[in-house]
Amino acid sequence: YDKQQLVVAADGALGMVFEHSYSDGTAWSRLIGEVMADVEGAPPPRGCSSLPEFTFSEAPIPREVHIETPPEIMAATWDARAKSEALSAQVELEVVEFAAFGKEEMKGWGVSPDAAVQMALQLAFHRQHNHVLPPTYEACATRAFLHGRTETIRTSSTEVLTLCSSWDRMKQEERDAAQAAAEVAAAEAEAAATAATEALEDDGVFTAPPASAEGQGGDAVTEPSGEPSPAAPTLKDLFQAAAAAHSKRSKAAAGGGGVDRHLKALHALAEVMVQEDAEAHARATRAKSVEVPTQESPQETSEPPQETSGPPQETSEPPQETSEPPQETSEPPPEVELPVAEPPQEPPEPPYEPFEMPALFTDHLYQESSEWLLSTSNGSAPYLDCFGFGAVSQKGYGVGYLIDNTCIRLCFSCFRECEDTSCSEFSQSVQKALCDLKELCNPTPPQESIEDSPAEVTADNETNSGDPPKEDSEVESAAAVA
């Protein structure tokens, strides 16, 4: 994956494969979009000239090129292929075309289609995995900025948690209330029938019984002040509030208001500082361990005493004797020993304290919130049939999705070695959540159940793709590595 690849199948299908660390799907989206526009006869973009007309009859006949590959290159190639197949075998993959509805219907729900799909993913995970919300990553392009690439949209939020935790409870309350109302209605009907029978038996005149207290009035509750209290939010209200909060965060991320790329830069800088500090301490320790040479004794005179080869010469002049008596000299004063000032001592060197990683990046909540159990990306484009990538956590899912006018295409991935994840089960849970949202926002009897919905499932076929920009969402998504 050192180069981006176009893979053309025998039936003419075209696939795009690239490694995500150096590339995003935005460039691929632009390229393929321009190609499709040219195929459909659209004029070239402004500033570009039309391509010359070309017919296949003018193309030269290709000739086979024989290439001799050295044995060591062939061995490395087969080794890389075996490793790639072993890695691919660890990945479970499922591709689904959910055809119950699409973008056109979701627009009538009063929410962004992208936010609606994200809410379905959250509901599905919450139901399937012990009623907890997963740390969720949705890729957002920041191509409005020079050299901009991606930012993170964190889908999990207080509003989403309120929606997911209230869904089953409020649905159960609705079912209980409907059952209680049905029982009351049945009891009232039975009482009315009994009263009518008794009245007919008495005088042949039927008088309707007074309405029960349960059937009078609405759901409003009157407070002591005399004003009705506001009605409790419905599930639809909670859904629209969670979707609106998600759309708000999406716009902030696209406008440079995200936090994850900023924190990632600080984390990388802290790692460099930790490493540089450790290396500097190691150099200082090695320098101190080198033995310091002792000071040399003062050098003797360079001229040694001259030795004479002959016997010592005697002086001819005898010493002169003085007639004066020696003069007595006064004794010198006693020497006073002055205190010697000691050189100032250097303060002791403080113990080495290594530069530590800031506590934020070692906090378990920060680390857990950055392990993306749901790594998602919206690659919606009218010319894509499938878009997917691999999960980024050993115990999570990768979900690439395309929102078309009449359907939603989803690609799920996870690792087989994790016992807590299953693409098949999660796929069914997501489709069930989508149908629940449809019933909530457009309460009409569904024509098809999840089991009978026209979903085309393809398992265990690894798909790598870029992520072109969305059409109707403020969010521009980026792809991940398959």
VOGU-3710 file (C-alpha; in Angstrom, 3 decimals, decimal comma):
1> ydkqqlvvaa> 0,000/0,000/0,000  2,840/2,406/-0,644  0,848/3,668/-3,636  -2,852/4,250/-4,174  -4,399/1,599/-6,363  -7,207/1,236/-8,870  -8,434/-2,346/-9,127  -10,464/-3,163/-12,250  -12,381/-6,446/-12,242  -13,142/-8,571/-15,294
11> dgalgmvfeh> -16,752/-7,319/-15,357  -15,634/-3,682/-15,485  -16,224/-2,903/-11,815  -13,710/-0,450/-10,415  -12,350/-0,466/-6,883  -10,115/1,994/-5,058  -7,620/0,784/-2,448  -5,343/3,027/-0,427  -3,614/3,260/2,921  -5,078/5,958/5,135
21> sysdgtawsr> -2,026/7,390/6,880  -1,045/9,497/3,864  -4,326/9,826/1,982  -8,029/10,539/2,450  -11,052/9,680/0,374  -11,644/13,293/-0,614  -9,154/13,147/-3,483  -10,621/9,894/-4,778  -14,121/11,342/-4,582  -13,099/14,327/-6,674
31> ligevmadve> -11,299/12,164/-9,229  -14,075/9,625/-9,720  -16,702/12,361/-9,673  -14,992/14,171/-12,532  -14,636/10,919/-14,472  -18,334/10,110/-14,061  -19,301/13,643/-15,048  -17,198/13,350/-18,203  -18,752/9,979/-19,031  -22,206/11,503/-18,706
41> gappprgcss> -21,285/14,374/-21,039  -20,968/17,194/-18,531  -18,765/20,148/-19,526  -15,241/20,178/-18,073  -14,559/22,127/-14,878  -13,802/25,802/-15,182  -10,263/26,398/-16,377  -9,905/22,922/-17,905  -10,027/22,127/-21,596  -11,913/19,205/-23,060
51> lpeftfseap> -10,042/16,014/-23,774  -9,504/15,140/-27,425  -11,843/12,622/-28,968  -10,534/9,095/-28,735  -11,659/5,843/-30,283  -10,503/2,380/-29,389  -9,539/1,687/-33,010  -6,744/4,226/-32,647  -5,246/2,475/-29,650  -2,076/0,489/-30,339
61> iprevhietp> -2,254/-3,252/-29,999  -0,709/-4,179/-26,662  2,181/-6,591/-26,648  3,218/-8,871/-23,860  6,169/-7,736/-21,801  8,386/-10,442/-20,345  9,932/-9,556/-17,009  12,435/-11,736/-15,244  12,060/-11,391/-11,490  15,025/-12,293/-9,272
71> peimaatwda> 14,388/-15,247/-6,934  14,834/-13,125/-3,806  12,130/-10,725/-5,010  9,755/-13,614/-5,720  10,411/-15,076/-2,268  9,691/-11,734/-0,603  6,531/-11,361/-2,692  5,137/-14,734/-1,694  6,038/-14,112/1,939  4,194/-10,776/1,893
81> raksealsaq> 1,199/-12,429/0,240  1,050/-15,130/2,915  1,187/-12,532/5,686  -1,514/-10,439/4,010  -3,820/-13,437/3,656  -3,243/-14,361/7,306  -4,180/-10,847/8,413  -7,246/-10,789/6,160  -8,414/-14,119/7,568  -8,668/-12,516/11,014
91> velevvefaa> -11,233/-9,984/9,800  -14,979/-10,668/9,659  -16,816/-8,591/7,087  -20,466/-8,108/6,178  -21,930/-5,839/3,512  -25,630/-4,956/3,664  -27,934/-3,003/1,374  -30,791/-1,801/3,582  -33,568/-1,019/1,101  -36,471/-0,218/3,454
101> fgkeemkgwg> -35,882/3,529/3,037  -33,155/6,046/2,335  -32,220/9,690/2,374  -35,472/10,978/0,904  -37,579/9,608/3,753  -35,123/10,547/6,501  -35,236/14,181/5,420  -38,891/14,173/6,459  -37,914/13,288/10,020  -36,530/16,761/10,664
111> vspdaavqma> -32,957/15,532/11,170  -29,811/15,116/9,106  -29,671/11,700/7,379  -26,125/11,240/8,649  -27,239/11,974/12,217  -30,109/9,490/11,841  -27,719/6,689/10,821  -25,393/7,576/13,684  -28,296/7,377/16,158  -29,192/3,937/14,782
121> lqlafhrqhn> -25,602/2,771/15,318  -25,690/4,032/18,903  -29,032/2,364/19,614  -27,822/-0,914/18,157  -24,590/-0,974/20,178  -26,409/0,096/23,351  -28,861/-2,786/23,011  -26,308/-5,416/22,047  -23,491/-4,575/24,459  -24,795/-4,284/28,022
131> hvlpptyeac> -26,528/-0,919/27,630  -23,371/1,169/27,379  -22,403/3,768/24,806  -19,229/3,088/22,827  -16,488/5,646/22,252  -17,412/6,544/18,680  -15,302/8,107/15,957  -16,885/9,613/12,872  -14,412/11,023/10,384  -14,913/14,628/9,328
141> atraflhgrt> -12,919/16,318/6,579  -11,329/19,704/7,278  -10,516/20,444/3,647  -11,805/24,002/4,057  -8,354/24,687/5,534  -5,020/24,641/3,731  -3,543/21,144/4,096  -6,586/20,191/6,157  -7,275/16,482/6,487  -9,627/15,131/9,142
151> etirtsstev> -11,100/15,792/12,560  -13,098/13,584/14,904  -16,825/13,825/15,502  -17,535/12,207/18,867  -21,031/10,811/18,468  -21,495/9,603/22,048  -22,985/12,399/24,136  -25,356/13,119/26,994  -28,238/13,561/24,552  -27,502/10,223/22,875
161> ltlcsswdrm> -27,262/8,451/26,233  -30,625/9,911/27,262  -32,173/8,676/24,017  -30,737/5,162/24,250  -31,426/4,657/27,951  -34,973/6,030/27,636  -35,928/4,109/24,503  -36,668/0,678/25,938  -38,122/2,111/29,156  -40,490/4,489/27,389
171> kqeerdaaqa> -41,442/1,861/24,824  -42,293/-0,513/27,670  -44,307/2,231/29,362  -46,167/2,824/26,104  -46,921/-0,878/25,794  -48,065/-1,050/29,412  -50,245/2,037/28,977  -51,770/0,658/25,783  -52,477/-2,664/27,472  -54,013/-0,916/30,488
181> aaevaaaeae> -56,140/1,279/28,231  -57,300/-1,775/26,324  -58,220/-3,531/29,558  -60,119/-0,446/30,787  -61,929/-0,138/27,475  -62,857/-3,805/27,572  -64,103/-3,480/31,152  -66,126/-0,385/30,281  -67,599/-2,092/27,245  -68,535/-5,112/29,341
191> aaataateal> -70,058/-2,874/32,041  -71,985/-0,905/29,426  -73,311/-4,108/27,880  -74,349/-5,432/31,282  -76,077/-2,152/32,177  -77,883/-2,071/28,846  -79,086/-5,612/29,313  -80,361/-4,866/32,806  -82,081/-1,664/31,656  -83,834/-3,459/28,826
201> eddgvftapp> -84,955/-6,153/31,170  -86,374/-3,564/33,614  -88,326/-1,127/31,434  -87,004/-1,413/27,919  -85,249/1,971/28,134  -81,436/2,165/27,889  -79,536/4,973/29,607  -75,799/5,311/28,888  -73,634/5,101/32,015  -71,570/8,154/32,948
211> asaegqggda> -68,095/8,304/31,462  -65,347/6,995/33,693  -62,843/9,368/35,190  -60,035/7,676/33,299  -61,520/8,619/29,958  -61,920/12,316/30,717  -59,377/15,045/30,169  -55,905/14,924/28,657  -52,467/14,070/29,898  -51,622/17,508/31,269
221> vtepsgepsp> -50,986/17,700/35,010  -52,106/20,771/36,930  -49,577/22,229/39,313  -50,544/23,873/42,649  -50,201/27,257/40,941  -53,077/26,346/38,671  -51,043/26,237/35,445  -50,511/22,939/33,622  -46,999/21,504/33,868  -45,073/21,056/30,615
231> aaptlkdlfq> -45,532/17,696/28,984  -42,668/15,226/29,350  -40,497/14,899/26,233  -41,446/12,098/23,924  -39,059/9,640/22,323  -39,268/11,607/19,111  -38,264/14,758/20,985  -35,271/12,941/22,482  -34,292/11,574/19,072  -34,437/14,968/17,397
241> aaaaahskrs> -32,488/16,573/20,266  -29,728/13,945/20,049  -29,554/14,269/16,253  -29,436/18,069/16,474  -26,581/17,896/19,005  -24,689/15,567/16,678  -25,147/17,902/13,712  -23,902/20,813/15,816  -20,728/18,947/16,755  -20,257/17,945/13,120
251> kaaaggggvd> -20,294/21,556/11,967  -17,892/22,524/14,745  -15,455/19,763/13,760  -15,567/20,736/10,080  -14,875/24,347/11,074  -11,792/23,507/13,132  -13,596/23,327/16,476  -12,774/19,712/17,247  -10,566/18,636/20,148  -9,015/15,321/19,121
261> rhlkalhala> -6,479/16,558/16,583  -5,386/19,291/19,004  -4,938/16,747/21,807  -3,162/14,390/19,423  -0,608/17,090/18,621  -0,050/17,808/22,322  0,335/14,088/23,021  2,908/13,709/20,250  4,816/16,747/21,548  4,811/15,324/25,087
271> evmvqedaea> 6,191/12,016/23,799  9,057/13,856/22,096  9,806/15,806/25,284  9,859/12,622/27,370  12,284/10,983/24,954  14,566/14,023/24,672  14,683/14,425/28,454  15,659/10,779/28,936  18,382/11,050/26,294  19,787/14,246/27,847
281> haratraksv> 19,930/12,607/31,284  21,724/9,593/29,829  24,334/11,834/28,202  24,893/13,736/31,458  25,286/10,494/33,391  27,882/9,204/30,940  29,815/12,488/31,154  30,008/12,297/34,960  31,191/8,731/34,891  34,329/9,685/32,923
291> evptqespqe> 37,361/9,855/35,344  38,746/13,377/35,773  42,624/13,450/35,411  44,636/14,420/38,590  46,572/17,703/38,683  50,254/17,409/37,718  52,970/18,268/40,312  54,819/21,512/39,716  57,495/21,014/37,110  61,133/21,102/38,209
301> tseppqetsg> 63,556/23,431/36,592  64,314/22,362/33,145  68,022/22,969/33,562  69,638/20,192/35,630  72,704/21,013/37,731  75,818/20,958/35,620  78,329/18,373/36,619  82,054/19,091/36,195  84,304/16,456/34,871  87,332/17,470/36,902
311> ppqetseppq> 87,930/17,847/40,646  86,336/20,804/42,338  88,389/23,967/42,101  89,497/25,592/45,340  89,254/29,341/45,706  92,567/31,078/46,165  91,176/33,771/48,425  90,617/32,686/52,035  87,561/33,974/53,824  88,030/37,371/55,427
321> etseppqets> 87,600/37,594/59,160  85,883/40,656/60,609  87,132/42,231/63,786  83,739/43,629/64,699  81,677/41,514/67,042  78,414/40,223/65,609  75,520/42,531/66,187  72,621/41,131/68,044  69,366/41,399/66,105  66,013/41,758/67,745
331> epppevelpv> 63,687/38,772/67,523  60,986/39,066/64,823  57,395/39,317/66,008  55,528/36,051/66,185  53,670/35,185/63,051  49,898/35,480/63,299  48,022/32,760/61,522  45,133/34,331/59,617  42,049/32,237/58,968  41,983/30,898/55,477
341> aeppqeppep> 38,668/31,448/53,701  37,276/28,203/52,373  36,135/28,267/48,771  32,360/28,455/48,427  30,807/25,040/48,138  28,532/24,385/45,208  24,982/23,472/46,191  24,251/19,775/45,953  22,797/18,737/42,644  19,068/18,027/42,970
351> pyepfempal> 17,951/14,485/42,285  16,971/13,749/38,717  13,284/14,106/38,075  12,364/12,835/34,621  9,862/14,686/32,499  6,642/12,762/32,876  3,771/12,418/30,477  1,013/14,879/31,469  -1,621/13,256/33,649  -4,351/13,871/31,075
361> ftdhlyqess> -2,834/11,405/28,632  -2,341/8,705/31,268  -5,811/9,045/32,769  -7,842/5,883/32,242  -10,958/7,826/31,242  -9,053/9,621/28,487  -7,510/6,383/27,274  -10,824/4,515/27,295  -12,626/7,356/25,544  -10,030/7,249/22,764
371> ewllstsngs> -10,313/3,522/22,076  -12,821/3,704/19,270  -15,189/0,760/19,684  -17,158/2,252/16,803  -15,042/3,699/13,996  -17,449/5,110/11,417  -17,347/7,134/8,230  -19,964/8,396/5,791  -18,723/8,098/2,218  -21,974/8,912/0,453
381> apyldcfgfg> -21,652/9,445/-3,288  -24,028/8,490/-6,116  -21,419/6,400/-7,938  -20,268/4,168/-5,055  -21,737/0,741/-4,337  -19,668/-0,138/-1,284  -17,341/1,596/1,124  -15,562/-0,008/4,043  -12,502/-0,279/6,236  -11,223/-2,290/9,166
391> avsqkgygvg> -12,014/-1,878/12,839  -9,390/0,109/14,751  -9,968/-1,719/18,059  -9,650/-5,438/18,678  -13,029/-5,355/20,460  -14,835/-2,889/18,244  -16,404/-2,414/14,812  -15,572/-0,520/11,669  -18,659/0,824/9,871  -18,560/2,524/6,497
401> ylidntcirl> -21,909/3,572/5,067  -23,407/5,196/1,983  -26,740/7,018/2,230  -28,538/6,906/-1,117  -31,952/8,301/-1,985  -33,826/5,037/-1,489  -31,426/2,794/0,439  -28,521/2,686/2,873  -25,448/0,567/2,153  -23,397/-0,480/5,155
411> cfscfreced> -20,125/-2,377/5,496  -19,352/-3,869/8,931  -15,975/-5,223/10,028  -14,602/-6,719/13,244  -11,953/-9,189/14,396  -12,834/-12,867/14,644  -10,721/-13,455/17,744  -12,970/-11,187/19,843  -15,841/-13,163/21,365  -17,892/-10,033/22,108
421> tscsefsqsv> -18,250/-8,828/18,521  -20,190/-10,251/15,598  -20,769/-8,455/12,313  -23,875/-10,518/11,596  -25,522/-9,751/14,946  -24,556/-6,096/14,882  -25,837/-5,754/11,324  -29,237/-7,130/12,337  -29,299/-4,855/15,380  -28,543/-1,777/13,258
431> qkalcdlkel> -31,271/-2,640/10,760  -33,739/-3,142/13,623  -32,774/0,268/15,038  -33,294/1,911/11,634  -36,775/0,418/11,393  -37,533/1,566/14,947  -36,563/5,111/14,004  -38,813/4,934/10,952  -41,710/3,758/13,102  -41,005/6,525/15,612
441> cnptppqesi> -40,855/9,370/13,094  -43,304/8,025/10,529  -45,623/5,663/12,412  -47,004/3,663/9,533  -47,136/-0,133/9,467  -43,841/-1,338/7,980  -44,333/-3,209/4,752  -41,443/-5,535/5,408  -39,792/-6,783/8,551  -36,061/-6,860/9,044
451> edspaevtad> -35,979/-10,543/8,219  -37,803/-9,972/4,925  -36,205/-6,664/3,960  -34,378/-6,718/0,620  -30,923/-6,711/2,151  -28,102/-8,153/0,151  -25,423/-9,514/2,439  -21,906/-10,361/1,348  -19,661/-11,758/4,039  -15,926/-12,213/4,266
461> netnsgdppk> -15,068/-10,082/1,239  -12,631/-7,459/2,385  -13,352/-4,014/0,962  -11,071/-1,024/1,010  -12,270/2,312/-0,187  -11,900/6,020/0,178  -14,581/8,261/1,512  -15,902/10,887/-0,876  -17,779/13,835/0,573  -21,401/13,580/1,492
471> edsevesaaa> -24,073/15,242/-0,561  -26,592/16,351/2,056  -24,631/16,461/5,255  -22,422/19,165/6,626  -19,931/16,459/7,505  -17,232/15,348/5,120  -15,965/11,922/6,030  -12,535/10,376/5,652  -11,764/6,730/5,167  -9,678/4,461/7,381
481> va> -7,382/1,548/6,651  -8,949/-1,720/5,657
//
